[in-house]
Amino acid sequence: MKRFNGFNEMEKKLERVLRIYPKEEEQEFTISILCENKPGVTANVSNLISRRGFNITSFIGASTQIEDVYKIIIKLMATPSGLKGIVKQIAKLINIIEVRDSLKEEFLEYEMLLVKLRYSVEKHGDILQVVNHYHGEIVDLHEDKITIAFNGTPEKVETIFALIKPFGCLDVVKSGIAVMRKYENNESNGYSD
């Protein structure tokens, strides 16, 4: 009886294809969207992203210097080719003015951390040392609780959180990552009025 070798041949062909086209690794990307400030726009964008199986790690939106124009900033996990596809799909949505991504552009990133800790006189010096070193601000203080605000790059905020966590976090809120496109001196901000 002759043995079927079709599977082995197919496996070898697949290995050759994978060497030519290696699997892309997921990484975190930023998408900056300029859109009309209309009901449902943020829901449409987030639904489009989630339907395609992308994991959103940060989503914020705010008004801009242009009346009735809103900016949405999204951080998500994707492959480079997946990002290109999702950016094209977002650009096709109604009420979208412009879409930019961190694959093609470089952004400045900033985040705020608000943390409530257990507080005691014994911990005061150590907590104050972290607050002063990282330019934090004490925004609320009670006899057994202290609330502190920090801001900076996402990496700096993560470092601060790792240092402050052992003091006994009662509550933590991060603002989400705000971004602004980097540009040269003689260049406009890229968004038209």
Residue pairs with C-beta under 8 A, 6 or more apart in sequence:
24 79
24 80
24 81
24 82
25 79
26 77
26 78
26 79
26 82
27 77
27 78
27 79
27 80
28 57
28 75
28 76
28 77
29 75
29 76
29 77
29 78
29 83
29 101
29 102
29 103
30 73
30 74
30 75
30 101
30 102
30 107
30 109
30 177
30 179
31 72
31 73
31 74
31 76
31 83
31 86
31 87
31 90
31 99
31 100
31 101
31 102
32 71
32 72
32 73
32 99
32 100
32 101
32 105
32 107
32 179
32 181
33 45
33 71
33 72
33 73
33 74
33 90
33 96
33 98
33 99
33 100
34 64
34 69
34 70
34 71
34 96
34 97
34 98
34 99
34 191
35 41
35 45
35 69
35 70
35 71
35 72
35 95
35 96
35 97
36 68
36 69
36 70
36 95
36 97
37 63
37 68
37 69
37 70
38 95
41 70
41 72
41 93
41 95
41 96
42 59
42 61
42 72
44 93
44 94
44 95
45 72
45 74
45 90
45 93
45 96
46 56
46 59
48 86
48 89
48 90
48 93
49 56
49 74
49 76
49 86
49 90
50 56
52 82
52 85
52 86
52 89
54 76
54 77
54 78
54 82
54 86
55 76
55 77
56 74
56 75
56 76
57 75
57 76
57 77
58 73
58 74
58 75
58 176
58 177
59 72
59 73
59 74
59 75
59 176
60 72
60 73
60 175
60 176
60 177
60 178
61 70
61 71
61 72
61 73
62 70
62 71
62 178
63 69
63 70
63 71
64 70
64 71
64 191
66 191
66 193
69 97
73 176
73 177
73 178
73 179
75 176
75 177
76 83
76 86
78 86
80 103
83 101
83 103
84 103
87 99
87 101
90 96
90 99
91 98
91 99
97 191
98 190
98 191
100 181
100 190
105 181
105 182
106 181
106 182
107 179
107 180
107 181
107 182
108 179
108 180
108 181
108 182
109 153
109 154
109 177
109 178
109 179
110 151
110 152
110 153
110 177
110 178
110 179
111 151
111 152
111 153
111 154
111 157
111 174
111 175
111 176
111 177
111 178
112 149
112 150
112 151
112 157
112 174
112 175
113 149
113 150
113 151
113 157
113 160
113 161
113 172
113 173
113 174
113 175
114 139
114 147
114 148
114 149
114 172
114 173
114 174
114 175
115 147
115 148
115 150
115 161
115 164
115 169
115 171
115 172
115 173
116 140
116 145
116 146
116 147
116 169
116 170
116 171
116 172
117 123
117 127
117 145
117 146
117 147
117 148
117 164
117 167
117 168
117 169
117 170
118 144
118 145
118 167
118 168
118 170
119 127
119 141
119 142
119 143
119 144
119 145
119 146
120 144
123 167
126 167
127 146
127 148
127 164
127 167
130 136
130 160
130 163
130 164
131 137
131 138
131 148
134 150
134 152
134 156
134 160
135 150
136 148
136 149
136 150
136 160
137 148
137 149
137 150
138 146
138 147
138 148
139 147
139 148
139 149
140 146
140 147
141 147
145 170
148 164
150 156
150 157
150 160
151 157
152 160
154 177
157 174
161 172
181 189
181 190
183 189
183 190
